[in-house]
Amino acid sequence: MRCPICKKPVEAANDAAGGAASAPKHFPFCSERCKLIDLGRWLDGKYQVPVVETDQSMRETSDVAPED
């Protein structure tokens, strides 16, 4: 497996107990630095889940009058 930030190889845990004990400390990242870079990207809003609006859902929200 490769680090999602810098693409360096990261050892994945492969033991019978599920790998939690032998997994690298920063898994799936190679280092604390890459882990913090990823966190910063999340906090800055650089990772977003795309939302596709259907015509029906757009009609439902436009039919609702704003409350005063």
Stockholm file with secondary structure:
# STOCKHOLM 1.0

chainA/1-68         MRCPICKKPVEAANDAAGGAASAPKHFPFCSERCKLIDLGRWLDGKYQVPVVETDQSMRETSDVAPED
#=GR chainA/1-68 SS CBCTTTCCBCCCCCCTTCSTTTSCTTTTSSSHHHHHHHHHHHHTTCSCCCCCCCHHHHHHHHHSCCCC
#=GC SS_cons        CBCTTTCCBCCCCCCTTCSTTTSCTTTTSSSHHHHHHHHHHHHTTCSCCCCCCCHHHHHHHHHSCCCC
//
